Each structure stands twice: as C-alpha cells, then as structure tokens.
Amino acid sequence: MSFAEIDRQEREWADRARKAQAAAAQAYERLLSLAENGDSGQVRSVAYLMAMRAS
C-alpha cells in the first residue's frame, strides 16, 4: 500500500468520524432538550443514566 493510499484512507476515516460525532452530538442535544422541556419520564430517565455514565 502506498503512502498516498494510506493518507487517503486516514482522511476518509477522519471524515467518517467527524460525521458520526456530529450525528451523535445532535442526538444528544435532542435528548437533553426533550429531558428539559418534555414531560416524559422515560426521556428524563435515559438522560439521567447517560449523564451518570459520562461522569
């Protein structure tokens, strides 16, 4: 495998990682918004569990 091919693959992986992180951040923001503004106990519970795992 050539250096150019490895470099191309690394750029592709970095781009895919950015897209996945952006999608995850949007989903997390939506969950937090629902937990703060909604009345669903299930959403609030999921947000709480995620916060506990992150700390």
C-alpha positions as CSV (number, residue, x, y, z in Angstrom):
1,M,0.0,0.0,0.0
2,S,1.4,3.4,-1.0
3,F,1.8,6.4,1.2
4,A,-0.9,8.2,-0.9
5,E,-3.3,5.4,-0.3
6,I,-2.7,5.3,3.4
7,D,-3.1,9.1,3.6
8,R,-6.4,8.9,1.6
9,Q,-7.7,6.2,4.0
10,E,-6.8,8.3,7.0
11,R,-8.6,11.3,5.6
12,E,-11.6,9.1,4.8
13,W,-11.7,7.7,8.4
14,A,-11.3,11.2,9.9
15,D,-14.2,12.4,7.8
16,R,-16.4,9.5,8.8
17,A,-15.5,10.0,12.5
18,R,-16.5,13.7,12.2
19,K,-19.8,12.9,10.6
20,A,-20.6,10.2,13.3
21,Q,-19.6,12.6,16.1
22,A,-21.8,15.3,14.6
23,A,-24.8,13.0,14.4
24,A,-24.2,11.8,18.0
25,A,-24.0,15.4,19.2
26,Q,-27.3,16.3,17.5
27,A,-29.0,13.2,19.0
28,Y,-27.6,14.0,22.5
29,E,-28.8,17.7,22.2
30,R,-32.2,16.5,21.2
31,L,-32.3,14.1,24.2
32,L,-31.3,16.9,26.6
33,S,-33.9,19.2,25.1
34,L,-36.6,16.6,25.5
35,A,-35.5,15.9,29.0
36,E,-35.5,19.5,30.0
37,N,-38.7,20.5,28.2
38,G,-40.8,17.4,27.9
39,D,-42.9,15.6,30.4
40,S,-41.8,12.0,29.5
41,G,-40.3,10.2,32.5
42,Q,-38.7,7.8,30.1
43,V,-36.7,10.5,28.3
44,R,-35.7,12.0,31.7
45,S,-34.5,8.6,32.9
46,V,-32.4,7.9,29.8
47,A,-30.8,11.4,30.0
48,Y,-30.0,10.8,33.7
49,L,-28.5,7.4,33.0
50,M,-26.3,8.8,30.2
51,A,-25.2,11.6,32.5
52,M,-24.2,9.2,35.2
53,R,-22.2,7.1,32.7
54,A,-20.4,10.2,31.4
55,S,-19.2,11.3,34.9
